[in-house]
Amino acid sequence: MKKMKRFFAFLFVFAPLFLYAKGNNVLSQLEGDVNSQITEAGASIASMIQTFVMVVGVLWFIVMCIIAYLNMEMIKTHAKSLFGAAILLGVIYGLAGIFT
């Protein structure tokens, strides 16, 4: 009975490794799967960052248009910071696009 328990314990522990690898190296198969999962997760995060930057950029543009309509002098005073923010949004969007 003890040998039978030992056999089933051995089978339970090591059988999934042999079934998973299908005759190949288990660690290389696992490494490939982990790398693909990490790549997919990174692409998803980069896509979410792109979407967020796009939404912020559109809202920012709409707000700036409203402010320019209501108070043109304020836009003239803060022109450098406005262009800087636009460039920053573009750079973040572009960098996130590299990883998708």
Sequence and secondary structure as in RCSB ss.txt:
>XXXX:A:sequence
MKKMKRFFAFLFVFAPLFLYAKGNNVLSQLEGDVNSQITEAGASIASMIQTFVMVVGVLWFIVMCIIAYLNMEMI
KTHAKSLFGAAILLGVIYGLAGIFT
>XXXX:A:secstr
 HHHHHHHHHHHHHHHHHHHHTTS HHHHHHHHHHHHHHHHHHHHHHHHHHHHHHHHHHHHHHHHHHHHH HHHH
HHTHHHHHHHHHHHHHHHHHHHHT 
